[in-house]
Amino acid sequence: MAKRIDVKDLNLYYGKFHAVDKVSLAVPPRNVTAFIGPSGCGKSTVLRSLNRMHEVIPGARAEGKVLLDGEDIYASTVDPVSVRRTIGMVFQRPNPFPTMSIRDNVVAGLKLAGERDKRKLDEVAERALRGANLWAEVKDRLNKPGGGLSGGQQQRLCIARAIAVQPDVLLMDEPCSALDPISTLAIEDLIGELKKDYTIVIVTHNMQQAARVSDQTAFFNLAGVGQPGRLIEIDDTERIFSNPGQKATEDYISGRFG
């Protein structure tokens, strides 16, 4: 578990549109890396490319390499479905299966992979819900629909669903943007716990959140109108927020643009 990601000369396209230009970065294991930058600069596109979700969009393609512990996930011999099992994703809005029970929401991925042993499924459900700091709140209503939970609980349920299949990496695309401040704090605390076992990459528009939860921060920006997004710099979060190497990073963090 908890593998290293190396991105090398990654170019991302939507049809003929060049969305992201020549991104290279490294994400160490058991580390939280935050992607920040103005809207439309490509940070979510880069995030989705890390588990081959980018190519799900018709006409979208990637050039370059994304290495998971040295193995290129875009190699012709690699199955994209197995990549998405190894590199889990949590989306901006909580997306549990609303009519499915809490328990079945958590183990949906395992059932899809053919697991039918009820005892094992129950064990995995409990482990994942404990891992998502949700067990105490739902243990007495595991058979109730997941859609009946609060927004913050639903997002933690989605995190439980992601970690139930024991991925090596967790990607989070603005996981708190639809949540209230108390639920946001619960997710941030959870991210701090999860990084003991997982490599985590999070996209956030919230500067304070990036400063609170991440070990390193990558700042993306647009080269210009109609131009592709680029990685401007990546460094330890403390350094990015106190003494960035690029003026554009400093301007963005200080609120001069974006």
N, C-alpha and C positions, 0 to 999 in steps of 0.2 A: 504493500500500500504506500501511498504518498510518493508519487514519482515526479521527476524533474521534467519540465517542459523547456525546449529550446526552439525558438522561432527564427528562421533564417531567410532573409530576403523574400518576405511574404508579400505578394501582390494579390489584391482581391478585386473582382469585377462583378458587375451586374450587367450582363449583356456586353455592350461595347463600353459602358461607363466604368472608368477606372476609379474604384472607390477608395482603395488603400494602397499606398506606395511603399514598397521596400521596407517592411517592418522587420526588425531583428531584435529579439529580447530573450531573456532567460528568466524562468520562474523556478526558484529552488523548491525542494520538497518541504512539507510542513511549514509553509510560509503563506502569508496572505499578500497578494499583489492587487493593488487597486488601479483601474484604468479611469482616468479623469480627462475632461476636455469638453469643449462646447458641443452643442447638438450638431449632428451631421458630420463629425470629424472621423467617424469610422471605428470608434472604440467597441460598440456592440457587434459590429461586423467582424472585427478581429476576434472578439470573444467567441462568436459562433463558429469561426473557422477552427477553433481549437478542439472542437469535437465533430467537425464535418457537418455541422448544422447549416452552414452557409450555403452549401451546394444543394440543399433541399429546395431552395428558391429557384424556380425555372430561369435558366440563362445564367445563373451565378456560377462562378468558377474561381479556383485558387491556383496561383503559381508560387513556387517556393517550397520551403520545407517546414513542417511542424514535427519535431522529434519528441517522443515520449520515452524517456530513458534511452535515447539513442535510436529508437525505431521510428521511421517516418510514417506517420499515420495516413499520409496521402499516397503511399506506395501502392502500385497496382494490385499487389497480392493481399492488401489489407481490407477487411470487411468493415464498411462504415458502421454497421449495426453494432459490431463488437467494440468499435471505438467509442460509441455513445454509451455503451455499458460501462466501459472503463473510465470515461470522462463524463460525469453526470452534470445535469444542468437544472438550475432553478430560475424561473422566469420572473419578470417584473410584477405581474399580477398573479396571486395565488390561483392555481388551476387544478384543484383536486377534482376527481370524478364525482360530481355533486350527489348522485343517487347511490353511489357505491359506499359501502360501510367504511368506517375509519380503518379497520384492520385490512380490508381488501384493497383500499387505496395504497397502503404501505407496501403490500406484497404483490402489487399488480405486475411489476417487472419480473419477479421470480415466477409467477404463474405463467406469464407470457413465454418465459424460457422453458416451461414444461414442468416446473416443480409442483407436485401434488400432495406431498407429505404434510398433513395438517399440523402435526406436532412441530415440524421444522418451520413451517410458515408462521405458526404462533410464536415460536422462539425468535424468529427474525423480526416479526412485527414489534415485539416487546423491546428487543435490542435497539431497533431503529428509532422507535418512539422515545426510548430513554436517551438515545444519542441526540435527538432533536429537542430534548428537554420538554417533552409533551406527555410522557407516560402518566405522570401523576394527575394530569388534568383530564385524561380520556380513558383511563384503564377500566372504568366502570361503564363505559358506553361504546365499546369497540365495535358493536354491531349497528350503531346509529350512523346515519349518512354523514359523510365528510363535509357536505355542503352546509351542515348545521353549525359548524364551528365559526368562531369569530375570524376576522381577516388575518390577524396575527397568528392564530392557531392554525388556520388553513395554510399559511406560508410555512410554518414549522412542520405541518403534515407533508407538504411537498418536499421539504428537506429530508424528512424521514423516508419518504418514497425514494428519493435520490440515493440516500446512503444504504438503503436496504440491500441493494445489489452489490454493495461493497466496491464502489469505484476507487480509483487511485487519485482522481482529481475532481473537484467540485467547481463548476462555473456558476456565477450568480449575476444575473443581468438586472441591476437596480432592484434588489429583492425587497427593499423597504419603501419604495416610492409610493406604494398604495396604502401604507400602514400609518397608524397613529404613533405619536412619540413613544408611548409605553411599549407597544409591540415592536417598534424599531429598536429600542434598547434591548429587548429580549433577543431579537435576531442578532444584534451586534455582539451580545454576550455569548450567544451560541457559536458565532463565527470564531470567537476566541478559543472556545472549547474544541471545536472541530479541527482547528489547524494542528492539533496534537497528532491527528491521524491522517489528515488529508492535505493535499496541495490545493490552495483556493485562489481563484481569480474572480474579482468582483468589479463590475462596472457601477459607478455611482456619480451622480451629479452633485452630491452633498460633500463639500470640501471637509467639513468637520467629521463626517463619517469616515472618509478616506484617512484622515489623520488619526482617528480613534482605532480603526480596526486593522489597518494594513502595516506590513513590514516594509514593503517597497511600493512606490507609486510611479506609474507611467503616465506622462502627459501627452495627449494627442491633440493635434490642431490641423486645420485645413491649410493647404498651401495657398489657396486663393479661391475666388468664386469659380465654381465648376471644376476645381482642381481636386486631386485625391487627398485624403487624409494622410497625415504622417505622424510617426512617433517622434516627438521633439526631444524628450529625454526620459530616462528611467533611472531612479536612484533610491537610496533608503528614504523612507517617508519623512523622517525627521529632517533630512537634508533638503528634500524637495520643498518642504514647507517653511524652512528657516533660511536656506541659502541656495536656491535653485541655480543651475548652471546657465540657464537660458533666460533672456529677458521676457520672451513670450510666456514662459511658465510663470514667472514672477507677476506679470501683468494679469494673467488669468486668475491666479490664486488670490491676488489682492483685489480682484473685482473690477479691474480697469476694462475688461471686455469679457464676453461670454454669458 
